[in-house]
Amino acid sequence: MIWALNSCKGTRTIAARCGAGAWRNSARLPAPRGYHASAARLDIAAAPSEKTGAMAEKYILNTYARPPIVLSHGKGSYVYDTGGKKYLDFTAGIAVTALGHSHPEVAAAVADQATKLVHCSNLYHNQWAPRLASEIVEATLAAYPQGTQGIYAKAADGTDSASLARVFFSNSGTEANEGALKFARKYGKHIAETGVLGKGTSEALRGDPNLKCNIVSFTGGFHGRSMGALSVTANPKYQKPFTPLIPGVQTAKYNSTEEIGAFVDERTCAVIVEPMQGEGGIHTAQVEFLRALRRRCDQVGALLIYDEIQCGLGRSGALWAHQLFPKDCSPDLLTMAKPLANGIPIGAILASSKVAALIKVGDHGTTFGGNPLACRVGTVVLGHITDTKFLEHVRAAGEVLEQELTVGLSQYLGNAVVELRGTGLLRGMQFSSDPAKVIDLARQRGLLLVGSAGNTVRLVPPLNTSIDDIKRGASILIDCVKQSVAEEGAK
Ligand SMILES: Cc1ncc(COP(=O)(O)O)c(C=O)c1O
């Protein structure tokens, strides 16, 4: 692999002047006179090493195939490599940096909180976790002020705070799903133990809590790589090396309303589904599918979990992708992560009041989840995403992207480009064959793209990318598709 190496010229640190070996050794050098420890460390940490690629290959576990560039910084919708090359970032760190890179409010919140309190564990309250939780709950519930089912359910008088959905903070999307599955298991036991069964469920479950523990997930879904999350991610490539997985998981076909009755039964404690699949190739659920899932979950006393880790928090053009569906498609548990703190690791579960009522002290936990740094940044991000103008921009930008690509690639649509899919700024372009070459060409021309399943390229730029930059990205992509098709044809 040929690496884009950083030139030492003009850099100030021992590390950058002398390479990685010196970078390591510099930690052992005595401090020179007048040395300001904190400033020097900041400089060393920020200095790109010309050996980065080689060091990565030598020291980092080989779980990702990365291109030969090293990114050093970003601004807005652009990132820069250590050689100074500029890229328009249509990956946003895989649908994470919703506000773009180095957002001034995010940077200020991180800097200020870092001087106050980064972490104190969940042994104590901090000022930011309850605030972010309240903002998530209130912003979500605002969609249905009269209430509906699941997380939107209201107590009869509509005022009791015990009727509100509650938040658990984690550190990633995987962990959010893992927690949601655990909460569903507890709920299943409760239903089986108490006999409060939904209409149509069998008497056989009464008294045996372990019978109501099955989970249904769907083809094309992606929910994470830990054992529970992996078990509901029905992709042999991810699952096969790590079997056996957790028992009791069944995989039904995404968008197959007919299959629901056979898969979701009285032994099911939860159904987990993405209203819009990201990794799976940008596929959107059909209204009838989600409605039937909701209805069937109510019939058999199972919980409906929506994984909105990729499609949620503004990416679809609505706060939550499921809010683009009718209100009788609402979930009992909602998981979120990626953009919530614009890249500072965070995840969260929003649990309906009926689930929250069952969760007791000690049932679940985390050391880092809910830390004040991530939660404070979360309030900054949520403040933007819940602004109607921001969401209007996401929808408008998504339409411009679709329009530009549809026009620019009209001659290829239906052949080299099978389909353009998606909503808001969660877009997919499916190719008739592996799009690796298009992704490669785009990077060379200064546009970063990420693939997803089924020969699909994902287009997930920062949500505040300007219309001009959306057009610019579309134009580069169109040129790359043309070049790739021409080169394939010439072979
Ligand atoms: C829908 C969905 N769920 C879960 C995850 C896992 O999240 P994380 O990588 O933060 O653990 C992802 C990550 O891509 C995702 O897209």
The ligand as an ORCA input file, in Angstrom:
! r2SCAN-3c Opt
* xyz 0 1
  C     -28.809      1.154     12.527
  C     -27.568      0.936     13.336
  N     -27.665      0.344     14.526
  C     -26.590      0.148     15.303
  C     -25.336      0.531     14.888
  C     -24.141      0.313     15.775
  O     -23.767      1.540     16.319
  P     -22.281      1.763     16.892
  O     -21.342      1.555     15.758
  O     -22.312      3.167     17.426
  O     -22.086      0.780     17.983
  C     -25.189      1.138     13.648
  C     -23.852      1.515     13.153
  O     -23.619      1.717     12.003
  C     -26.334      1.344     12.847
  O     -26.239      1.916     11.638
*
